[in-house]
């Protein structure tokens, strides 16, 4: 699975009507789910037998579904900690047909801290 994206057209320099109009990619609105810690924990539990004292194993097992959810474009909220999500940087093109996912130059994993930690 991948992050659903759509093309949109805007001026290369925002606010400058004389700059050329290029196509860019952005996420399709409404296609992002917010997974809770419980959702990730259930998926982690399904991966294999884990005991309470095997914390190292739990953390390694937790990373796999976290990574999987981020690759899909979902946000992952860890209660009391914050939310992980991804962003990307895309170069513009003059033709709509040239605006593809290959134009994405950088993908970032971001983290927004939970209000309880502020």
KOLVO-205916 format. One record per atom (N, C-alpha, C): residue in three letters; x, y, z. Coordinates in steps of 0.001 Angstrom, whole numbers, padded with zeros to 6 digits, always signed. Layout:
AlaXYZ ...
***
This chain:
Unk+000844-001176+000000 Unk+000000+000000+000000 Unk+000889+001238+000000 Unk+000315+002326-000452 Unk+001084+003555-000503 Unk+000206+004733-000086 Unk+000821+005876+000051 Unk+000117+007089+000427 Unk-000639+007607-000793 Unk-001969+007812-000700 Unk-002705+008343-001846 Unk-002391+009822-002062 Unk-001994+010161-003291 Unk-001651+011541-003625 Unk-002480+012014-004807 Unk-002581+013344-004956 Unk-003279+013937-006081 Unk-002461+015107-006619 Unk-002675+015450-007875 Unk-001984+016578-008489 Unk-002785+017856-008266 Unk-002074+018965-008128 Unk-002719+020270-008107 Unk-001794+021264-008776 Unk-002374+022346-009269 Unk-001613+023338-010025 Unk-001578+024639-009238 Unk-000387+025232-009143 Unk-000235+026530-008486 Unk+000967+027245-009075 Unk+001085+028530-008762 Unk+002240+029292-009213 Unk+003495+028783-008532 Unk+004612+028784-009271 Unk+005884+028320-008714 Unk+006237+029112-007467 Unk+006093+030437-007553 Unk+006298+031302-006397 Unk+004920+031713-005901 Unk+004537+031200-004753 Unk+003200+031492-004237 Unk+003046+032983-003977 Unk+001917+033531-004418 Unk+001660+034958-004244 Unk+002130+035796-005415 Unk+002908+035226-006324 Unk+003395+035938-007504 Unk+002640+035414-008725 Unk+001665+036183-009187 Unk+000824+035757-010299 Unk+001587+035668-011618 Unk+002767+036279-011709 Unk+003544+036248-012953 Unk+004439+035018-013048 Unk+004631+034310-011955 Unk+005481+033116-011997 Unk+004731+031990-012717 Unk+005459+031069-013349 Unk+004799+030001-014109 Unk+003999+029068-013195 Unk+002909+028530-013753 Unk+002099+027574-013009 Unk+002661+026174-013211 Unk+002872+025455-012111 Unk+003424+024109-012152 Unk+002495+023160-011412 Unk+002610+021874-011724 Unk+001851+020845-011025 Unk+002682+020294-009877 Unk+002016+020084-008740 Unk+002645+019521-007555 Unk+001778+018365-007056 Unk+002325+017588-006146 Unk+001569+016508-005512 Unk+001260+016880-004073 Unk+000079+016449-003611 Unk-000264+016571-002196 Unk-001103+015360-001828 Unk-001247+015122-000546 Unk-002052+013997-000073 Unk-003513+014223-000432 Unk-004207+013119-000717 Unk-005643+013190-000965 Unk-006331+013427+000377 Unk-007127+014488+000497 Unk-007791+014767+001780 Unk-008743+013653+002184 Unk-008803+013369+003474 Unk-009738+012394+004008 Unk-009296+010946+003915 Unk-008080+010678+003458 Unk-007611+009299+003338 Unk-006631+008913+004441 Unk-006535+009717+005471 Unk-005605+009428+006560 Unk-006386+008946+007774 Unk-005966+007820+008316 Unk-006542+007322+009555 Unk-005584+007654+010690 Unk-006103+007816+011875 Unk-005253+008009+013048 Unk-005329+006756+013892 Unk-004238+006002+013920 Unk-004190+004779+014714 Unk-003815+005121+016143 Unk-004447+004454+017081 Unk-004172+004661+018503 Unk-003153+003627+018974 Unk-002633+003834+020160 Unk-001676+002898+020742 Unk-002283+001499+020819 Unk-003571+001421+021155 Unk-004256+000128+021261 Unk-004226-000602+019912 Unk-004463+000124+018801 Unk-004456-000491+017477 Unk-003082-001068+017150 Unk-002046-000305+017424 Unk-000681-000766+017167 Unk-000354-001942+018102 Unk-000785-001859+019364 Unk-000509-002928+020321 Unk-001167-004234+019898 Unk-002406-004169+019389 Unk-003088-005385+018929 Unk-002351-006011+017748 Unk-001870-005186+016837 Unk-001125-005715+015703 Unk+000215-006291+016170 Unk+000844-005646+017134 Unk+002100-006139+017676 Unk+001895-007479+018375 Unk+000814-007606+019140 Unk+000519-008851+019844 Unk+000304-010002+018854 Unk-000291-009710+017717 Unk-000556-010737+016713 Unk+000722-011239+016037 Unk+001808-010482+016153 Unk+003066-010871+015511 Unk+003747-012054+016208 Unk+003521-012218+017477 Unk+004180-013334+018162 Unk+004003-013249+019660 Unk+004421-014333+020356 Unk+004290-014405+021803 Unk+005294-013501+022495 Unk+004783-012588+023299 Unk+005637-011657+024026 Unk+005264-011674+025497 Unk+006243-011588+026333 Unk+005993-011515+027772 Unk+006244-010100+028249 Unk+005715-009793+029439 Unk+005871-008456+030008 Unk+007336-008131+030275 Unk+008119-009127+030630 Unk+009537-008871+030949 Unk+010417-008800+029718 Unk+009879-009078+028560 Unk+010674-009033+027336 Unk+010472-007693+026626 Unk+010831-006619+027291 Unk+010590-005264+026791 Unk+011331-005004+025479 Unk+012527-005492+025375 Unk+013283-005292+024142 Unk+012546-005891+022953 Unk+012007-007077+023136 Unk+011246-007725+022072 Unk+009979-006926+021738 Unk+009346-006399+022741 Unk+008124-005613+022532 Unk+008426-004366+021706 Unk+009490-003677+022054 Unk+009819-002447+021323 Unk+010184-002739+019866 Unk+010927-003814+019633 Unk+011274-004182+018260 Unk+010028-004582+017479 Unk+009117-005296+018135 Unk+007870-005691+017475 Unk+006963-004489+017240 Unk+007049-003496+018094 Unk+006241-002288+017958 Unk+006668-001472+016730 Unk+007959-001479+016445 Unk+008478-000672+015345 Unk+007943-001146+013991 Unk+007777-002440+013800 Unk+007307-002969+012507 Unk+005934-002429+012112 Unk+004900-002554+012959 Unk+003605-001993+012549 Unk+003598-000461+012501 Unk+004438+000171+013331 Unk+004561+001623+013278 Unk+005079+002042+011910 Unk+006143+001404+011468 Unk+006725+001689+010162 Unk+005727+001399+009039 Unk+005001+000282+009165 Unk+004012-000113+008160 Unk+002904+000946+008041 Unk+002422+001438+009182 Unk+001369+002458+009184 Unk+001869+003762+008567 Unk+003103+004150+008875 Unk+003657+005385+008315 Unk+003850+005278+006806 Unk+004254+004117+006316 Unk+004418+003910+004866 Unk+003076+004034+004149 Unk+001996+003632+004806 Unk+000655+003763+004218 Unk+000169+005209+004219 Unk+000852+006072+004974 Unk+000428+007466+005070 Unk-000446+007753+006271 Unk-000608+006772+007165 Unk-001420+006964+008361 Unk-000624+007692+009434 Unk-001339+008300+010361 Unk-000725+008891+011547 Unk-000822+007863+012666 Unk+000159+007861+013567 Unk+000140+006937+014706 Unk+000274+007751+015987 Unk-000785+007720+016810 Unk-000777+008446+018078 Unk-000419+007482+019191 Unk+000607+007839+019948 Unk+001008+007065+021118 Unk+000524+007860+022330 Unk-000464+007306+023021 Unk-001096+008011+024135 Unk-000063+008486+025141 Unk-000145+009764+025498 Unk+000756+010342+026472 Unk+002116+010733+025907 Unk+002371+010431+024647 Unk+003661+010758+024032 Unk+003481+011726+022867 Unk+002728+011334+021848 Unk+002511+012198+020701 Unk+002133+011414+019467 Unk+002188+012076+018312 Unk+001747+011498+017057 Unk+002879+011512+016036 Unk+003130+010360+015427 Unk+004069+010243+014324 Unk+003299+010372+013009 Unk+003873+011088+012033 Unk+003263+011197+010716 Unk+004358+011488+009695 Unk+004033+011366+008411 Unk+005020+011610+007359 Unk+004646+012842+006539 Unk+005673+013495+006000 Unk+005503+014587+005041 Unk+006441+014306+003883 Unk+006216+014973+002751 Unk+007128+014802+001628 Unk+007306+016108+000882 Unk+008390+016187+000119 Unk+008730+017356-000672 Unk+008700+016946-002138 Unk+007970+017694-002960 Unk+007764+017329-004362 Unk+008157+018496-005258 Unk+008864+018193-006348 Unk+009198+019222-007326 Unk+008053+019398-008302 Unk+007827+020622-008759 Unk+006748+020918-009685 Unk+007112+020587-011123 Unk+006093+020340-011939 Unk+006273+020084-013368 Unk+005324+020972-014161 Unk+005685+021229-015404 Unk+004837+022066-016243 Unk+003655+021287-016797 Unk+003831+020005-017090 Unk+002759+019180-017625 Unk+002197+018271-016538 Unk+000886+018112-016557 Unk+000228+017267-015558 Unk+000694+015817-015651 Unk+000895+015319-016870 Unk+001290+013916-017036 Unk+002684+013643-016477 Unk+003520+014677-016354 Unk+004867+014509-015806 Unk+004888+014563-014281 Unk+003777+014918-013680 Unk+003683+015027-012222 Unk+003331+013648-011657 Unk+004352+012919-011217 Unk+004174+011567-010688 Unk+004870+011454-009335 Unk+004726+010294-008721 Unk+005379+010079-007425 Unk+006901+010091-007558 Unk+007404+009949-008772 Unk+008861+010027-008972 Unk+009399+011432-008711 Unk+008503+012424-008665 Unk+008903+013801-008386 Unk+009123+014050-006894 Unk+008738+013093-006070 Unk+008939+013254-004632 Unk+010422+013102-004339 Unk+011012+014147-003769 Unk+012457+014170-003533 Unk+012842+013728-002126 Unk+011963+013986-001166 Unk+012318+013674+000217 Unk+011055+013319+000989 Unk+011145+012288+001812 Unk+010053+011902+002704 Unk+010576+012030+004129 Unk+009800+012685+004968 Unk+010213+012926+006351 Unk+009235+012267+007315 Unk+009750+011746+008416 Unk+008914+011281+009514 Unk+008910+012398+010545 Unk+007727+012872+010867 Unk+007563+013976+011817 Unk+006922+013467+013104 Unk+007060+014255+014147 Unk+006479+013901+015434 Unk+005899+015161+016064 Unk+004631+015086+016445 Unk+003972+016179+017166 Unk+003757+015721+018596 Unk+004327+016461+019532 Unk+004280+016065+020940 Unk+002853+016183+021480 Unk+002485+015264+022375 Unk+001181+015258+023017 Unk+001080+016438+023990 Unk-000129+016950+024173 Unk-000317+018111+025065 Unk+000122+017827+026498 Unk+000092+016573+026912 Unk+000497+016248+028289 Unk+001995+016469+028513 Unk+002783+016524+027447 Unk+004221+016737+027581 Unk+004625+018188+027411 Unk+003711+019063+027053 Unk+004043+020487+026836 Unk+004103+021232+028113 
***
